[in-house]
Amino acid sequence: MKTKKSGPIARFGARYGAVVKEKVRAVEIKQRQKQKCPFCKKLSTKRLAKGLWLCRACKKKFASHSYYI
C-alpha cells in the first residue's frame, strides 16, 4: 500500500528528512493563505513575491515580512 504524500512537501520525495520537511510544510501552508491587511483589516492579502504583498480589497501593494504578515 502506498503512503499518502502530504501537500507541498511531496515534491522532495525521500530527500532532506522528516523534520526539515515538516518545517517547510508549515511555512509554505501559512504563506499561501490569505493574510489580514494592515490597512483595511480584511482577509484579502496575497503574497506576490518575497516580501511583497497585495491587498485585493483596498488595492494597496506593500512590503512586509517574507513569508507571512
Buried (B, 14 or more C-beta within 10 A) or exposed (E): EEEEEEEBBEEBEEEEEEEEBEEBBEBEEEBEEEBEBEEEEBEBBEBEEEEEBBBEEEEBEBEBEEEBE
